[in-house]
Amino acid sequence: MIHRSGALAALVAAALLLTGCTAADSGKGSATPTATPTPEPVVAGDGSLQIATVLDMAGKKASVSQAQVAGVELAARELNEQGGVLGAPVVVLHRSTATDAATLATELEDRAIDVVLWSATGDIPEEITALGGATTVVRIGPADWKPDKAFAARLRSADPGTSLAGGGEAYDTTMRVALAATVADNDSGSAIAADITTVSSGSFSCVSFGECAAALADDATISYAGVTGSGGLAQATPEAEPTPAKTKKK
């Protein structure tokens, strides 16, 4: 891994070489060249897209979380029925936000989880956001879409006892993760974080992974609409939300 200081020095040297001169032979003042900051490096994946959900499975949002788990399971099943992502099956793991953050972070790292799916709101522990380039955190879109009968039946096939709210958004977020890995040709968290908005901002609108993948094979830029339309839009690598300060009673 190249340290930032070394990369910055390389950029400065390259800038001087491209101009064909230095400050000394230009006849002008020794202005310091401006270099573009080095972006975070994209980590190479291991060839297997592994996704973990970390959701409130026991609290007030438990019913929504159960639907979200079903949505992720449905997406993974359909992806694997089509050959998986990057030629390998998608692996899914489910955990609760009640788990100790340090313990959870260790497990996610040990299992080489690429993407952690988190709810649209709520604090994300620093132990999770600090996992590094091999793992990224993606928030599932807000649960405000009402499934039609066709998708409701598909969702219940993944979990017959589930509620419905949140399932479509989780399904679409999982598909966006899979498409981002496809665009990047890399299943690592850093690669997915770099391309997850790309698959929702292209010129060709598509509603399924298969349709989108075919368009990508034809070098099209895609905008995945999915089952929810504009719902399920995900934010990758979010900052940990600060806990509101409590005001003292007078």
ABEGO torsion letter per residue (X at the ends): XBBAAAAAAAAAAAAAAAAGBBAAAAGBBBBBBBBBBBBBBBBBBAGBBBBBBBBBAABAAAAAAAAAAAAAAAAAAAAAAAGEBGGBBBBBBBBBAABBAAAAAAAAAAAGBABBBBBABEBBBAAAAAAEAABBBBBBBBBABBBBAAAAAAAAAABAABBABGAAAAAAAAAAAAAAAAAAGBABAAAAAAAAAAAAABABBBABAAAAAAAAAAGBBBBBAEAAEABGBBBBGBBBBBBBBBBBBX
